[in-house]
Amino acid sequence: ERRRETAMSYSDYDEDIESVHSEGLTASKVVEESVSKEYKQKRSNFTALWKTWETKSLRHGARHTIFNVDGTRYKGEWDSGKRHGHGIQIYKSGNKYEGDWQDNKRHGLGAYWVISEDGRLRLQFKGQWENDKRGVSALCEKRKCR
């Protein structure tokens, strides 16, 4: 039976070739057309590799420390590639912010530490942040904040 199927497929092929020649097409044009149809079909479902990698690398959810080329590092939550939620940012200078983020800006409850002359972190501000700016703080009421 297998030989019959093979023989049938060969005869089908011969009939196709005869019909191609009678229509004035060459075998190379038929192959070219079928390949181009197949290519176009695959191309319509194709996603560029860099787009796939970009999507996979998009920061979303809780992440381990992310090091930036400017010397800062961030560990915390992300949403659509932006710092969003709770996180810790350590700046190139060594200063540190720990608190809430919204759309890549310090927003909500947070604390900011600065490096003192002896190399230790000193709490400079603890309180509400809004749109990357410090708000009123109980700590600032007791001490004079800059």
C-alpha positions in Angstrom: 0.0 0.0 0.0 2.8 2.3 0.7 4.2 1.9 -2.8 0.8 2.7 -4.2 0.6 5.9 -2.2 4.1 6.9 -3.4 3.2 6.0 -7.0 0.0 8.1 -6.7 1.9 11.0 -5.3 4.4 10.8 -8.2 1.6 10.7 -10.7 -0.2 13.6 -9.1 3.1 15.5 -9.3 3.4 14.7 -13.0 -0.1 15.9 -13.6 0.7 19.2 -11.8 3.8 19.7 -13.9 1.9 19.1 -17.1 -0.8 21.6 -16.1 1.9 24.1 -15.2 3.6 23.7 -18.6 0.2 24.0 -20.4 -0.5 27.3 -18.6 2.9 28.7 -19.7 4.5 28.8 -16.3 7.9 27.4 -15.5 8.6 25.2 -12.5 10.9 27.8 -11.1 8.0 30.4 -11.2 5.7 28.0 -9.4 8.2 27.4 -6.7 8.9 31.1 -6.4 5.2 31.9 -6.0 4.6 29.2 -3.5 7.7 30.2 -1.5 6.7 33.9 -1.6 3.1 33.0 -0.4 4.6 30.9 2.4 7.0 33.7 3.3 4.3 36.4 3.3 2.2 34.2 5.5 5.0 33.6 8.0 6.0 37.3 7.8 2.4 38.3 8.9 2.8 36.2 12.0 6.4 37.3 12.5 7.5 39.4 15.5 10.9 40.9 15.4 13.3 39.3 17.8 14.3 42.6 19.4 10.6 43.2 20.2 10.4 39.8 21.9 13.5 40.6 24.0 12.2 44.0 24.8 8.9 42.6 26.1 10.7 40.0 28.1 13.1 42.5 29.6 10.4 44.9 30.6 10.5 45.4 34.3 7.3 44.4 36.0 6.7 43.2 39.5 9.2 42.6 42.3 12.9 42.5 41.1 16.3 42.0 42.6 18.7 44.9 42.4 18.9 46.7 39.1 22.1 48.5 38.4 22.0 51.5 36.1 24.8 53.0 34.0 24.6 56.3 36.0 25.8 54.5 39.1 22.4 54.2 40.9 20.9 50.9 41.9 17.3 50.0 42.7 15.6 47.1 44.4 11.9 46.9 44.5 8.7 46.8 42.6 8.1 47.8 39.0 5.1 48.5 36.8 5.5 48.7 33.0 9.2 49.5 33.2 8.8 52.2 35.9 9.5 52.1 39.6 6.1 51.7 41.2 5.4 50.4 44.7 7.9 50.0 47.5 11.6 50.1 46.7 15.1 51.2 47.8 17.2 53.4 45.6 20.9 53.9 46.4 22.4 56.8 44.5 25.9 57.1 43.1 26.9 59.4 46.0 25.8 56.7 48.5 22.7 58.5 49.6 19.7 56.3 50.0 15.9 56.5 49.6 13.6 53.8 50.9 9.9 54.1 50.4 7.0 54.3 48.0 7.3 55.1 44.3 4.7 56.0 41.7 5.4 56.4 38.0 9.2 56.5 38.5 9.0 59.2 41.1 9.2 59.2 44.9 5.6 59.4 46.0 4.0 58.4 49.4 5.7 57.5 52.6 9.5 57.4 52.4 12.8 58.1 54.1 16.0 59.7 52.7 19.4 59.2 54.2 22.6 61.0 53.3 26.2 60.0 53.8 27.9 61.9 56.7 31.6 62.9 56.9 32.4 59.7 58.8 30.8 57.6 56.0 27.7 56.5 57.8 24.1 57.0 56.7 22.3 59.8 58.5 18.5 60.1 58.3 17.7 63.5 56.7 14.0 63.2 55.9 11.2 60.8 56.8 7.7 61.6 55.8 5.4 62.1 52.8 6.7 62.6 49.3 4.7 64.0 46.4 5.7 64.0 42.8 9.4 63.4 43.7 9.4 66.3 46.2 9.5 66.2 50.0 6.4 67.2 52.0 6.0 68.0 55.6 7.7 65.7 58.1 7.5 65.2 61.8 11.3 64.7 61.7 11.7 68.1 60.0 9.5 69.8 62.7 11.9 68.6 65.4 15.1 69.3 63.5 15.8 71.8 60.8 15.8 70.1 57.4 17.6 71.6 54.5 
